[in-house]
Amino acid sequence: MPVPSPLLLAVLLVVYLPPAAVLAWHDGTSHRLPNRWVAGLTGGVGLALAVLALLAPALRPALSAASVLALVLGAGAILLGLLAPSLLGMGDAKTVPVVVLMAAALGGEVLLAGLLAGMLLAGVLGGIVLLATRRAGARFAVGPVLLAVPFLGLLGAPLVAAALGTA
């Protein structure tokens, strides 16, 4: 598995992490992802990666692919949020593009591992909430899990790379 660029890791830690932590806390306490914070996170990460693409031409192909994936998966998430709001809240749907952009910029294995780990963690948390409340309609904040996807991806990428034979 290729090691992510230190510049991309810097964007993750300096640009992505602070607003993502605020958003995760806010969603955990109020079940809302405020548009201003989501827009700030998206704009900050997008701008940082665009500047990085200008300064490091070797990263351009990976960042272009990450941008396309973010647009496609983000559009799908927003469409799902509009068509089935009980399945995916609109705040979560609007957060998907920046999460995919950041994870995909770090590498394909990071994106795949992050999405798999995020779905697994959300499912486990959903099961715990279901058992604790004994109500089928109980809701819980998925935003913190969603925002953790790039970090979960970094942890799980070696396993995905080994499974795919790209290690």
DSSP file (Angstrom, degrees, kcal/mol; ACC not computed):
  #  RESIDUE AA STRUCTURE BP1 BP2  ACC     N-H-->O    O-->H-N    N-H-->O    O-->H-N    TCO  KAPPA ALPHA  PHI   PSI    X-CA   Y-CA   Z-CA
    1    1 A M              0   0    0      0, 0.0     2,-0.1     0, 0.0   166,-0.1   0.000 360.0 360.0 360.0 128.2    0.0    0.0    0.0
    2    2 A P        -     0   0    0      0, 0.0     3,-0.0     0, 0.0   164,-0.0  -0.433 360.0-118.1 -67.0 141.0    1.4    3.4   -0.9
    3    3 A V        -     0   0    0     -2,-0.1   104,-0.0     1,-0.1     0, 0.0  -0.644  33.4-109.7 -79.4 131.4    2.0    5.7    2.0
    4    4 A P        -     0   0    0      0, 0.0   102,-0.1     0, 0.0    -1,-0.1  -0.281  41.7 -94.1 -60.7 147.3   -0.1    8.9    1.8
    5    5 A S     >  -     0   0    0      1,-0.1     4,-2.2    -3,-0.0     3,-0.3  -0.295  25.3-126.5 -58.6 140.5    1.8   12.1    1.1
    6    6 A P  H  > S+     0   0    0      0, 0.0     4,-1.9     0, 0.0    -1,-0.1   0.817 112.5  58.5 -58.3 -29.1    2.8   14.0    4.2
    7    7 A L  H  > S+     0   0    0      2,-0.2     4,-2.0     1,-0.2     5,-0.1   0.899 105.8  47.2 -67.4 -40.0    1.2   17.0    2.6
    8    8 A L  H  > S+     0   0    0     -3,-0.3     4,-2.3     2,-0.2    -1,-0.2   0.887 110.8  51.6 -68.1 -38.3   -2.1   15.2    2.4
    9    9 A L  H  X S+     0   0    0     -4,-2.2     4,-2.4     2,-0.2    -2,-0.2   0.864 107.6  53.6 -64.8 -34.9   -1.8   14.1    6.0
   10   10 A A  H  X>S+     0   0    0     -4,-1.9     4,-3.0     2,-0.2     5,-0.5   0.910 108.0  49.3 -65.1 -41.8   -1.2   17.7    7.0
   11   11 A V  I  X>S+     0   0    0     -4,-2.0     5,-2.2     1,-0.2     4,-1.7   0.919 111.2  51.2 -61.7 -42.5   -4.4   18.7    5.2
   12   12 A L  I  <>S+     0   0    0     -4,-2.3     5,-2.3     3,-0.2    -2,-0.2   0.930 118.9  35.2 -58.9 -47.3   -6.2   15.9    7.1
   13   13 A L  I  <5S+     0   0    0     -4,-2.4    -2,-0.2     3,-0.2    -1,-0.2   0.840 128.3  32.1 -80.7 -34.1   -4.9   17.0   10.5
   14   14 A V  I  <5S+     0   0    0     -4,-3.0    -3,-0.2    -5,-0.2    -2,-0.2   0.863 132.3  22.7 -94.4 -39.9   -4.8   20.8   10.1
   15   15 A V  I  <<S+     0   0    0     -4,-1.7    -3,-0.2    -5,-0.5    30,-0.2   0.863 129.9  34.4 -97.6 -42.2   -7.7   21.6    7.8
   16   16 A Y  I  ><S+     0   0    0     -5,-2.2     4,-2.0     2,-0.1     5,-0.2   0.939 110.4  56.3 -81.5 -49.6  -10.1   18.6    8.1
   17   17 A L  H  ><S+     0   0    0     -5,-2.3     4,-2.7    -6,-0.3     5,-0.2   0.882 100.3  53.2 -59.8 -49.2   -9.8   17.5   11.7
   18   18 A P  H  > S+     0   0    0      0, 0.0     4,-1.8     0, 0.0    -1,-0.2   0.946 116.9  36.0 -58.6 -51.9  -10.7   20.7   13.7
   19   19 A P  H  > S+     0   0    0      0, 0.0     4,-2.7     0, 0.0    -2,-0.2   0.861 116.1  56.0 -69.3 -30.1  -14.0   21.5   12.0
   20   20 A A  H  X S+     0   0    0     -4,-2.0     4,-2.6     2,-0.2     5,-0.2   0.899 106.6  50.2 -64.8 -38.9  -14.8   17.8   11.7
   21   21 A A  H  X S+     0   0    0     -4,-2.7     4,-2.3    -5,-0.2    -1,-0.2   0.908 111.6  47.7 -65.1 -41.2  -14.4   17.4   15.5
   22   22 A V  H  X S+     0   0    0     -4,-1.8     4,-2.7    -5,-0.2    -2,-0.2   0.929 113.4  48.1 -63.9 -44.9  -16.7   20.4   16.1
   23   23 A L  H  X S+     0   0    0     -4,-2.7     4,-2.8     2,-0.2     5,-0.2   0.904 110.7  50.9 -62.8 -41.7  -19.3   18.9   13.7
   24   24 A A  H  X S+     0   0    0     -4,-2.6     4,-2.3     2,-0.2    -1,-0.2   0.927 112.6  46.2 -62.8 -44.4  -19.1   15.5   15.3
   25   25 A W  H  X S+     0   0    0     -4,-2.3     4,-1.7     2,-0.2    -2,-0.2   0.932 113.7  49.0 -62.5 -45.5  -19.6   17.0   18.8
   26   26 A H  H  X S+     0   0    0     -4,-2.7     4,-2.7     1,-0.2     6,-0.5   0.917 113.0  46.4 -62.8 -43.8  -22.5   19.2   17.5
   27   27 A D  H  X S+     0   0    0     -4,-2.8     4,-2.0     1,-0.2    -1,-0.2   0.885 110.5  53.9 -66.5 -37.6  -24.2   16.2   15.8
   28   28 A G  H  < S+     0   0    0     -4,-2.3    -1,-0.2    -5,-0.2    -2,-0.2   0.834 118.1  35.2 -64.7 -32.1  -23.7   14.0   18.8
   29   29 A T  H  < S+     0   0    0     -4,-1.7    -2,-0.2    -5,-0.1    -1,-0.2   0.794 136.4  16.6 -93.1 -30.7  -25.4   16.6   21.1
   30   30 A S  H  < S-     0   0    0     -4,-2.7    -3,-0.2     2,-0.2    -2,-0.2   0.467  89.9-123.2-124.0  -3.1  -28.1   18.0   18.8
   31   31 A H  S  < S+     0   0    0     -4,-2.0     2,-0.3    -5,-0.4    -4,-0.2   0.861  77.0 110.7  58.5  36.9  -28.5   15.6   15.9
   32   32 A R        -     0   0    0     -6,-0.5    -2,-0.2    -9,-0.1    -1,-0.2  -0.997  56.9-156.0-139.4 143.9  -27.7   18.4   13.5
   33   33 A L        -     0   0    0     -2,-0.3    61,-0.1    -3,-0.1   -10,-0.1  -0.916  32.9-132.0-115.3  99.8  -24.8   19.2   11.2
   34   34 A P     >  -     0   0    0      0, 0.0     4,-2.3     0, 0.0     3,-0.3  -0.227   6.2-132.7 -59.6 136.2  -25.0   23.0   10.7
   35   35 A N  H  > S+     0   0    0      1,-0.2     4,-3.1     2,-0.2     5,-0.2   0.860 103.9  56.7 -56.4 -39.8  -24.7   24.1    7.0
   36   36 A R  H  > S+     0   0    0      1,-0.2     4,-2.3     2,-0.2    -1,-0.2   0.910 110.3  43.6 -62.0 -41.9  -22.1   26.8    7.9
   37   37 A W  H  > S+     0   0    0     -3,-0.3     4,-2.5     2,-0.2    -1,-0.2   0.898 114.8  48.6 -71.4 -39.8  -19.8   24.3    9.4
   38   38 A V  H  X S+     0   0    0     -4,-2.3     4,-2.7     2,-0.2    -2,-0.2   0.926 113.8  47.5 -64.2 -43.7  -20.3   21.7    6.7
   39   39 A A  H  X S+     0   0    0     -4,-3.1     4,-3.0    -5,-0.2     5,-0.2   0.896 112.0  50.3 -64.5 -39.8  -19.7   24.4    4.0
   40   40 A G  H  X S+     0   0    0     -4,-2.3     4,-2.6    -5,-0.2     5,-0.2   0.915 112.3  46.7 -64.1 -42.5  -16.6   25.7    5.9
   41   41 A L  H  X S+     0   0    0     -4,-2.5     4,-2.5     2,-0.2     5,-0.3   0.938 115.6  45.7 -63.0 -47.3  -15.2   22.1    6.1
   42   42 A T  H  X S+     0   0    0     -4,-2.7     4,-2.6     1,-0.2     5,-0.2   0.930 116.0  45.1 -62.9 -46.9  -15.9   21.5    2.4
   43   43 A G  H  X S+     0   0    0     -4,-3.0     4,-2.7    -5,-0.2     5,-0.2   0.910 114.0  49.2 -64.8 -42.5  -14.5   24.8    1.3
   44   44 A G  H  X S+     0   0    0     -4,-2.6     4,-2.5    -5,-0.2    -2,-0.2   0.932 115.4  41.9 -63.7 -47.0  -11.4   24.5    3.5
   45   45 A V  H  X S+     0   0    0     -4,-2.5     4,-2.6    -5,-0.2     5,-0.2   0.921 115.7  50.5 -67.3 -43.3  -10.6   21.0    2.4
   46   46 A G  H  X S+     0   0    0     -4,-2.6     4,-2.0    -5,-0.3    -2,-0.2   0.922 113.7  44.8 -60.1 -44.7  -11.4   21.8   -1.3
   47   47 A L  H  X S+     0   0    0     -4,-2.7     4,-2.6    -5,-0.2     5,-0.2   0.922 113.1  50.3 -65.9 -44.6   -9.2   24.9   -1.3
   48   48 A A  H  X S+     0   0    0     -4,-2.5     4,-2.2    -5,-0.2    -2,-0.2   0.911 113.3  45.7 -61.1 -42.4   -6.3   23.2    0.5
   49   49 A L  H  X S+     0   0    0     -4,-2.6     4,-2.2     2,-0.2    -1,-0.2   0.848 111.2  53.0 -71.6 -32.4   -6.4   20.2   -1.9
   50   50 A A  H  X S+     0   0    0     -4,-2.0     4,-1.7    -5,-0.2    -2,-0.2   0.920 111.2  46.1 -66.4 -43.0   -6.6   22.6   -4.9
   51   51 A V  H  X S+     0   0    0     -4,-2.6     4,-2.3     1,-0.2    -2,-0.2   0.909 111.6  52.4 -63.8 -41.6   -3.6   24.5   -3.7
   52   52 A L  H  X S+     0   0    0     -4,-2.2     4,-2.7    -5,-0.2     7,-0.2   0.889 106.1  53.7 -61.2 -39.7   -1.8   21.2   -3.1
   53   53 A A  H  < S+     0   0    0     -4,-2.2    -1,-0.2     1,-0.2     7,-0.2   0.860 110.5  47.7 -64.2 -34.8   -2.6   20.2   -6.6
   54   54 A L  H  < S+     0   0    0     -4,-1.7    -2,-0.2     1,-0.2    -1,-0.2   0.885 117.8  40.5 -70.7 -38.3   -1.0   23.4   -7.9
   55   55 A L  H  < S+     0   0    0     -4,-2.3    -2,-0.2     1,-0.2    -1,-0.2   0.772 121.6  39.5 -83.5 -27.1    2.1   23.0   -5.8
   56   56 A A    ><  -     0   0    0     -4,-2.7     3,-2.2    -5,-0.2     4,-0.4  -0.768  62.4-177.3-127.1  85.8    2.6   19.2   -6.2
   57   57 A P  G >  S+     0   0    0      0, 0.0     3,-1.1     0, 0.0    -1,-0.1   0.757  79.9  67.8 -56.3 -26.1    1.9   18.2   -9.8
   58   58 A A  G 3  S+     0   0    0      1,-0.3     4,-0.3     2,-0.1    -5,-0.1   0.765  98.7  52.2 -66.1 -23.3    2.5   14.5   -8.9
   59   59 A L  G <> S+     0   0    0     -3,-2.2     4,-2.5    -7,-0.2     5,-0.3   0.579  84.1  92.3 -87.3  -9.7   -0.6   14.5   -6.7
   60   60 A R  H <> S+     0   0    0     -3,-1.1     4,-2.7    -4,-0.4     5,-0.2   0.891  82.6  49.6 -56.8 -47.4   -2.9   15.9   -9.5
   61   61 A P  H  > S+     0   0    0      0, 0.0     4,-2.3     0, 0.0    -1,-0.2   0.928 114.7  44.8 -60.5 -42.7   -4.2   12.6  -10.9
   62   62 A A  H  > S+     0   0    0     -4,-0.3     4,-2.3     1,-0.2    -2,-0.2   0.897 114.8  48.3 -67.2 -39.4   -5.1   11.3   -7.5
   63   63 A L  H  X S+     0   0    0     -4,-2.5     4,-2.0     2,-0.2    -1,-0.2   0.852 110.5  51.8 -70.8 -33.6   -6.7   14.5   -6.4
   64   64 A S  H  X S+     0   0    0     -4,-2.7     4,-2.2    -5,-0.3    -2,-0.2   0.931 111.4  46.7 -65.4 -45.2   -8.7   14.7   -9.7
   65   65 A A  H  X S+     0   0    0     -4,-2.3     4,-2.5    -5,-0.2    -2,-0.2   0.900 111.3  52.2 -62.8 -40.4  -10.0   11.2   -9.2
   66   66 A A  H  X S+     0   0    0     -4,-2.3     4,-2.4     1,-0.2    -1,-0.2   0.887 108.6  51.3 -62.4 -39.0  -10.8   12.0   -5.6
   67   67 A S  H  X S+     0   0    0     -4,-2.0     4,-2.2     2,-0.2    -2,-0.2   0.911 110.5  47.7 -65.4 -42.6  -12.8   15.1   -6.7
   68   68 A V  H  X S+     0   0    0     -4,-2.2     4,-2.6     2,-0.2     5,-0.2   0.933 112.8  48.5 -64.6 -45.4  -14.8   13.0   -9.2
   69   69 A L  H  X S+     0   0    0     -4,-2.5     4,-2.8     1,-0.2     5,-0.4   0.908 110.5  51.9 -60.2 -41.6  -15.6   10.4   -6.7
   70   70 A A  H  X S+     0   0    0     -4,-2.4     4,-2.0     1,-0.2     5,-0.2   0.908 111.6  46.7 -62.7 -42.0  -16.6   13.0   -4.2
   71   71 A L  H  X S+     0   0    0     -4,-2.2     4,-2.3     2,-0.2    -2,-0.2   0.927 116.2  43.7 -66.0 -44.6  -19.0   14.6   -6.7
   72   72 A V  H  X S+     0   0    0     -4,-2.6     4,-2.1     2,-0.2    -2,-0.2   0.960 120.2  39.1 -68.0 -51.8  -20.5   11.3   -7.8
   73   73 A L  H  X S+     0   0    0     -4,-2.8     4,-2.3    -5,-0.2    -1,-0.2   0.864 116.4  52.9 -68.2 -34.5  -20.9    9.8   -4.3
   74   74 A G  H  X S+     0   0    0     -4,-2.0     4,-2.5    -5,-0.4    -1,-0.2   0.915 108.8  48.8 -65.2 -43.2  -22.0   13.1   -2.8
   75   75 A A  H  X S+     0   0    0     -4,-2.3     4,-2.4    -5,-0.2    -2,-0.2   0.903 111.7  50.4 -63.0 -40.1  -24.7   13.6   -5.5
   76   76 A G  H  X S+     0   0    0     -4,-2.1     4,-2.4     2,-0.2    -2,-0.2   0.906 110.8  48.6 -63.5 -41.2  -25.9   10.1   -4.7
   77   77 A A  H  X S+     0   0    0     -4,-2.3     4,-2.6     2,-0.2    -2,-0.2   0.909 111.9  48.3 -65.9 -42.1  -26.0   10.8   -1.0
   78   78 A I  H  X S+     0   0    0     -4,-2.5     4,-2.1    15,-0.3    -2,-0.2   0.906 111.6  50.3 -66.0 -40.4  -27.9   14.0   -1.5
   79   79 A L  H  X S+     0   0    0     -4,-2.4     4,-2.6     2,-0.2     5,-0.2   0.917 111.5  48.4 -62.7 -42.5  -30.4   12.3   -3.8
   80   80 A L  H  X S+     0   0    0     -4,-2.4     4,-3.0     1,-0.2     8,-0.3   0.910 110.1  52.3 -62.8 -42.1  -30.9    9.5   -1.2
   81   81 A G  H  < S+     0   0    0     -4,-2.6    -1,-0.2     1,-0.2    -2,-0.2   0.856 113.6  44.1 -62.0 -35.4  -31.4   12.2    1.5
   82   82 A L  H  < S+     0   0    0     -4,-2.1    -2,-0.2    -5,-0.2    -1,-0.2   0.894 120.4  39.0 -75.2 -40.8  -34.0   13.9   -0.7
   83   83 A L  H  < S+     0   0    0     -4,-2.6    -2,-0.2     1,-0.2    -3,-0.2   0.818 133.2  19.8 -81.5 -31.5  -35.8   10.7   -1.7
   84   84 A A    >X  +     0   0    0     -4,-3.0     3,-2.0    -5,-0.2     4,-1.4  -0.574  63.6 169.6-139.3  72.5  -35.6    8.8    1.6
   85   85 A P  T 34 S+     0   0    0      0, 0.0    -1,-0.1     0, 0.0    -4,-0.1   0.724  77.5  64.2 -61.7 -20.4  -34.9   11.2    4.5
   86   86 A S  T 34 S+     0   0    0      1,-0.2     3,-0.2     3,-0.1    -5,-0.1   0.733 105.7  45.6 -73.7 -19.7  -35.6    8.5    7.1
   87   87 A L  T <4 S+     0   0    0     -3,-2.0     2,-0.4     1,-0.3    -1,-0.2   0.836 128.0  13.5 -88.5 -37.2  -32.6    6.6    5.7
   88   88 A L  S  < S-     0   0    0     -4,-1.4    -1,-0.3    -8,-0.3    -4,-0.1  -0.952  75.8-131.2-146.6 119.2  -30.1    9.5    5.5
   89   89 A G     >  -     0   0    0     -2,-0.4     4,-2.4    -3,-0.2     5,-0.1  -0.310  24.4-119.6 -66.7 153.4  -30.4   12.9    7.1
   90   90 A M  H  > S+     0   0    0      1,-0.2     4,-2.4     2,-0.2     5,-0.2   0.842 113.0  56.3 -66.8 -32.7  -29.7   15.9    4.8
   91   91 A G  H  > S+     0   0    0      2,-0.2     4,-0.9     1,-0.2    -1,-0.2   0.928 110.2  45.1 -62.6 -43.6  -26.8   17.1    7.0
   92   92 A D  H  > S+     0   0    0      1,-0.2     4,-1.3     2,-0.2     3,-0.5   0.906 111.9  53.1 -63.7 -41.6  -25.1   13.7    6.7
   93   93 A A  H  < S+     0   0    0     -4,-2.4     3,-0.3     1,-0.2   -15,-0.3   0.891 108.8  48.8 -62.1 -40.0  -25.8   13.7    2.9
   94   94 A K  H  < S+     0   0    0     -4,-2.4     4,-0.4     1,-0.2    -1,-0.2   0.687 109.8  53.6 -74.5 -16.8  -24.2   17.1    2.6
   95   95 A T  H  X S+     0   0    0     -4,-0.9     4,-1.8    -3,-0.5     3,-0.3   0.705  88.5  80.2 -87.5 -22.3  -21.2   16.0    4.5
   96   96 A V  H  X S+     0   0    0     -4,-1.3     4,-2.8    -3,-0.3     5,-0.3   0.882  85.4  57.4 -55.1 -44.9  -20.5   12.9    2.4
   97   97 A P  H  > S+     0   0    0      0, 0.0     4,-2.6     0, 0.0    -1,-0.2   0.918 109.7  42.9 -58.4 -43.9  -18.7   14.8   -0.5
   98   98 A V  H  > S+     0   0    0     -4,-0.4     4,-2.4    -3,-0.3     5,-0.2   0.864 114.2  51.4 -71.0 -33.6  -16.0   16.3    1.8
   99   99 A V  H  X S+     0   0    0     -4,-1.8     4,-2.5     2,-0.2     5,-0.2   0.939 113.6  44.0 -65.9 -46.1  -15.5   13.0    3.6
  100  100 A V  H  X S+     0   0    0     -4,-2.8     4,-3.0     2,-0.2     5,-0.3   0.905 112.6  53.5 -64.9 -41.2  -15.1   11.1    0.4
  101  101 A L  H  X S+     0   0    0     -4,-2.6     4,-1.9    -5,-0.3    -2,-0.2   0.937 112.9  42.6 -58.9 -47.4  -12.8   13.8   -1.0
  102  102 A M  H  X S+     0   0    0     -4,-2.4     4,-1.1     2,-0.2    -2,-0.2   0.930 118.1  44.3 -67.7 -45.2  -10.5   13.6    2.0
  103  103 A A  H  X S+     0   0    0     -4,-2.5     4,-0.6     1,-0.2     3,-0.4   0.919 115.2  47.7 -66.9 -43.1  -10.5    9.8    2.2
  104  104 A A  H >< S+     0   0    0     -4,-3.0     3,-0.8     1,-0.2    -1,-0.2   0.837 105.4  59.3 -68.7 -31.8  -10.1    9.3   -1.5
  105  105 A A  H 3< S+     0   0    0     -4,-1.9    -1,-0.2    -5,-0.3    -2,-0.2   0.838 102.7  54.2 -63.3 -31.1   -7.3   11.9   -1.7
  106  106 A L  H 3< S-     0   0    0     -4,-1.1    -1,-0.2    -3,-0.4    -2,-0.2   0.659 129.1 -72.4 -77.1 -16.2   -5.4    9.7    0.8
  107  107 A G    <X  -     0   0    0     -3,-0.8     4,-2.2    -4,-0.6    -1,-0.3  -0.492  37.2 -91.2 137.8 155.4   -5.7    6.7   -1.5
  108  108 A G  H  > S+     0   0    0      1,-0.2     4,-2.6     2,-0.2     5,-0.2   0.878 123.3  51.6 -62.1 -40.2   -8.2    4.2   -2.8
  109  109 A E  H  > S+     0   0    0      2,-0.2     4,-2.8     1,-0.2     5,-0.2   0.876 109.0  51.9 -65.3 -36.0   -7.5    1.7   -0.1
  110  110 A V  H  > S+     0   0    0      2,-0.2     4,-2.5     1,-0.2    -2,-0.2   0.921 111.2  47.0 -65.6 -43.8   -8.1    4.4    2.5
  111  111 A L  H  X S+     0   0    0     -4,-2.2     4,-2.6    -8,-0.4     5,-0.2   0.950 115.5  44.6 -62.3 -49.4  -11.4    5.3    0.9
  112  112 A L  H  X S+     0   0    0     -4,-2.6     4,-2.4     1,-0.2     5,-0.2   0.928 116.3  45.6 -63.0 -46.2  -12.5    1.7    0.7
  113  113 A A  H  X S+     0   0    0     -4,-2.8     4,-2.8    -5,-0.2     5,-0.2   0.901 113.6  50.6 -64.1 -40.4  -11.4    0.8    4.2
  114  114 A G  H  X S+     0   0    0     -4,-2.5     4,-2.7    -5,-0.2    -2,-0.2   0.917 111.4  46.6 -65.0 -43.7  -13.0    3.9    5.6
  115  115 A L  H  X S+     0   0    0     -4,-2.6     4,-2.4    -5,-0.2     5,-0.2   0.921 115.2  46.4 -65.2 -42.9  -16.3    3.3    4.0
  116  116 A L  H  X S+     0   0    0     -4,-2.4     4,-2.3    -5,-0.2    -2,-0.2   0.935 115.9  44.8 -63.9 -46.1  -16.4   -0.3    5.1
  117  117 A A  H  X S+     0   0    0     -4,-2.8     4,-2.9    -5,-0.2     5,-0.2   0.885 112.6  52.5 -66.3 -38.0  -15.3    0.5    8.7
  118  118 A G  H  X S+     0   0    0     -4,-2.7     4,-2.6    -5,-0.2    -1,-0.2   0.919 111.1  45.9 -63.8 -43.7  -17.8    3.4    8.8
  119  119 A M  H  X S+     0   0    0     -4,-2.4     4,-2.3     2,-0.2    -2,-0.2   0.914 114.4  48.5 -65.5 -41.5  -20.7    1.2    7.7
  120  120 A L  H  X S+     0   0    0     -4,-2.3     4,-2.4     2,-0.2    -2,-0.2   0.936 113.9  45.8 -62.9 -47.0  -19.7   -1.5   10.2
  121  121 A L  H  X S+     0   0    0     -4,-2.9     4,-2.7     1,-0.2     5,-0.2   0.907 112.7  50.1 -64.4 -42.6  -19.3    1.0   13.0
  122  122 A A  H  X S+     0   0    0     -4,-2.6     4,-2.5    -5,-0.2    -1,-0.2   0.894 111.3  50.0 -62.9 -39.2  -22.6    2.7   12.2
  123  123 A G  H  X S+     0   0    0     -4,-2.3     4,-2.3     2,-0.2    -2,-0.2   0.908 111.4  47.6 -65.2 -42.2  -24.3   -0.7   12.1
  124  124 A V  H  X S+     0   0    0     -4,-2.4     4,-2.3     2,-0.2    -2,-0.2   0.934 113.5  47.8 -64.0 -45.7  -22.9   -1.8   15.5
  125  125 A L  H  X S+     0   0    0     -4,-2.7     4,-2.6     1,-0.2    -2,-0.2   0.900 110.5  52.4 -62.6 -39.6  -23.9    1.5   17.0
  126  126 A G  H  X S+     0   0    0     -4,-2.5     4,-2.5    -5,-0.2    -1,-0.2   0.905 109.2  49.7 -61.3 -41.4  -27.4    1.2   15.5
  127  127 A G  H  X S+     0   0    0     -4,-2.3     4,-2.5     2,-0.2    -2,-0.2   0.894 110.6  49.8 -63.5 -40.5  -27.7   -2.3   17.0
  128  128 A I  H  X S+     0   0    0     -4,-2.3     4,-2.7     2,-0.2    -2,-0.2   0.921 111.7  47.9 -64.2 -44.1  -26.6   -1.0   20.4
  129  129 A V  H  X S+     0   0    0     -4,-2.6     4,-2.7     2,-0.2     5,-0.4   0.915 111.7  50.9 -62.5 -42.3  -29.1    1.9   20.2
  130  130 A L  H  X S+     0   0    0     -4,-2.5     4,-2.0     1,-0.2     5,-0.3   0.921 113.9  43.8 -61.5 -44.6  -31.8   -0.6   19.2
  131  131 A L  H  < S+     0   0    0     -4,-2.5    -2,-0.2     2,-0.2    -1,-0.2   0.889 115.8  47.9 -67.6 -39.1  -31.0   -2.9   22.1
  132  132 A A  H  < S+     0   0    0     -4,-2.7    -2,-0.2    -5,-0.2    -1,-0.2   0.882 123.5  30.2 -71.7 -38.2  -30.7   -0.1   24.6
  133  133 A T  H  < S-     0   0    0     -4,-2.7    -2,-0.2    -5,-0.2    -1,-0.2   0.709  88.1-144.7 -94.2 -21.5  -34.0    1.7   23.7
  134  134 A R     <  +     0   0    0     -4,-2.0     2,-0.4    -5,-0.4    -3,-0.1   0.817  62.0 119.7  56.9  32.1  -36.0   -1.4   22.6
  135  135 A R    >   -     0   0    0     -5,-0.3     3,-1.1    -6,-0.3    -1,-0.2  -0.995  59.6-150.6-127.8 130.6  -37.6    0.8   19.9
  136  136 A A  T 3  S+     0   0    0     -2,-0.4    -1,-0.1     1,-0.2    -6,-0.1   0.784  98.0  52.4 -68.6 -26.7  -37.3    0.1   16.2
  137  137 A G  T 3  S+     0   0    0     -7,-0.1    -1,-0.2     2,-0.1    -7,-0.0   0.296  77.0 133.4 -94.2  10.6  -37.6    3.8   15.3
  138  138 A A    <   -     0   0    0     -3,-1.1     2,-0.3   -12,-0.1    -8,-0.1  -0.341  42.1-152.0 -64.0 140.5  -34.8    5.0   17.6
  139  139 A R        -     0   0    0    -10,-0.1     2,-0.3    -9,-0.0    -1,-0.1  -0.816  14.8-178.1-114.2 153.8  -32.4    7.5   16.0
  140  140 A F        -     0   0    0     -2,-0.3     2,-0.5  -109,-0.0  -112,-0.1  -0.974  38.4 -89.8-145.5 160.0  -28.8    8.2   16.7
  141  141 A A        +     0   0    0     -2,-0.3     4,-0.3     1,-0.2  -113,-0.1  -0.572  34.2 177.4 -75.4 120.3  -26.2   10.6   15.3
  142  142 A V     >  +     0   0    0     -2,-0.5     4,-2.7     1,-0.1     3,-0.4   0.616  63.2  87.9 -93.8 -17.0  -24.3    9.1   12.3
  143  143 A G  H  > S+     0   0    0      1,-0.2     4,-3.1     2,-0.2     5,-0.2   0.878  83.8  52.9 -52.2 -46.6  -22.3   12.3   11.7
  144  144 A P  H  > S+     0   0    0      0, 0.0     4,-0.9     0, 0.0    -1,-0.2   0.897 112.7  45.2 -59.7 -38.2  -19.5   11.4   14.1
  145  145 A V  H >4 S+     0   0    0     -3,-0.4     3,-0.5    -4,-0.3     4,-0.4   0.931 113.9  49.6 -67.9 -44.8  -19.0    8.0   12.4
  146  146 A L  H >< S+     0   0    0     -4,-2.7     3,-1.4     1,-0.2    -1,-0.2   0.918 110.1  50.0 -59.4 -45.5  -19.2    9.6    8.9
  147  147 A L  H 3< S+     0   0    0     -4,-3.1     4,-0.2     1,-0.3    -1,-0.2   0.704 105.7  58.3 -69.7 -18.9  -16.6   12.3    9.8
  148  148 A A  T XX S+     0   0    0     -4,-0.9     4,-2.8    -3,-0.5     3,-0.6   0.514  76.7 100.5 -85.3  -5.4  -14.3    9.6   11.2
  149  149 A V  H <> S+     0   0    0     -3,-1.4     4,-2.7    -4,-0.4     5,-0.2   0.867  78.1  50.8 -53.5 -46.2  -14.2    7.7    7.8
  150  150 A P  H 3> S+     0   0    0      0, 0.0     4,-1.7     0, 0.0    -1,-0.2   0.896 115.0  44.3 -61.4 -35.6  -10.8    9.1    6.7
  151  151 A F  H <> S+     0   0    0     -3,-0.6     4,-1.7    -4,-0.2    -2,-0.2   0.902 113.5  49.1 -73.6 -41.6   -9.2    8.2   10.0
  152  152 A L  H  X S+     0   0    0     -4,-2.8     4,-2.3     1,-0.2    -1,-0.2   0.883 110.0  54.6 -61.3 -37.4  -10.8    4.7   10.0
  153  153 A G  H  X S+     0   0    0     -4,-2.7     4,-1.8    -5,-0.3    -2,-0.2   0.886 104.3  52.4 -63.8 -40.5   -9.6    4.3    6.5
  154  154 A L  H  < S+     0   0    0     -4,-1.7    -1,-0.2     1,-0.2    -2,-0.2   0.888 112.3  46.8 -63.0 -37.4   -6.0    5.1    7.4
  155  155 A L  H  < S+     0   0    0     -4,-1.7     4,-0.3     1,-0.2    -2,-0.2   0.893 120.6  36.6 -69.4 -39.8   -6.3    2.4   10.1
  156  156 A G  H >X S+     0   0    0     -4,-2.3     4,-2.0     1,-0.2     3,-0.6   0.558  89.5  92.9 -92.8  -8.5   -7.9   -0.2    7.8
  157  157 A A  H 3X S+     0   0    0     -4,-1.8     4,-3.0     1,-0.2     5,-0.2   0.864  82.4  55.3 -58.1 -39.8   -6.0    0.5    4.6
  158  158 A P  H 3> S+     0   0    0      0, 0.0     4,-2.1     0, 0.0    -1,-0.2   0.891 108.9  48.9 -61.4 -35.3   -3.3   -2.1    5.2
  159  159 A L  H <> S+     0   0    0     -3,-0.6     4,-2.4    -4,-0.3    -2,-0.2   0.920 113.2  46.2 -67.4 -42.6   -5.9   -4.8    5.6
  160  160 A V  H  X S+     0   0    0     -4,-2.0     4,-2.4     2,-0.2     6,-0.2   0.913 111.9  51.5 -65.5 -41.9   -7.7   -3.7    2.4
  161  161 A A  H  X>S+     0   0    0     -4,-3.0     5,-2.4     1,-0.2     6,-1.0   0.901 111.4  47.6 -61.9 -40.4   -4.4   -3.5    0.5
  162  162 A A  H  <5S+     0   0    0     -4,-2.1     3,-0.4    -5,-0.2    -1,-0.2   0.910 112.0  49.6 -65.9 -41.4   -3.6   -7.1    1.7
  163  163 A A  H  <5S+     0   0    0     -4,-2.4    -2,-0.2     1,-0.2    -1,-0.2   0.856 114.6  44.6 -65.9 -34.5   -7.0   -8.4    0.8
  164  164 A L  H  <5S-     0   0    0     -4,-2.4    -1,-0.2    -5,-0.2    -2,-0.2   0.586 112.2-119.5 -85.3 -10.1   -6.8   -6.8   -2.7
  165  165 A G  T  <5S+     0   0    0     -4,-0.9    -3,-0.2    -3,-0.4    -4,-0.1   0.712  84.6 113.4  79.5  19.9   -3.2   -8.0   -3.2
  166  166 A T      <       0   0    0     -5,-2.4    -4,-0.2    -6,-0.2    -5,-0.1   0.326 360.0 360.0-103.1   6.6   -1.8   -4.5   -3.6
  167  167 A A              0   0    0     -6,-1.0    -1,-0.2    -7,-0.1    -5,-0.1   0.491 360.0 360.0 -72.7 360.0    0.2   -4.5   -0.3
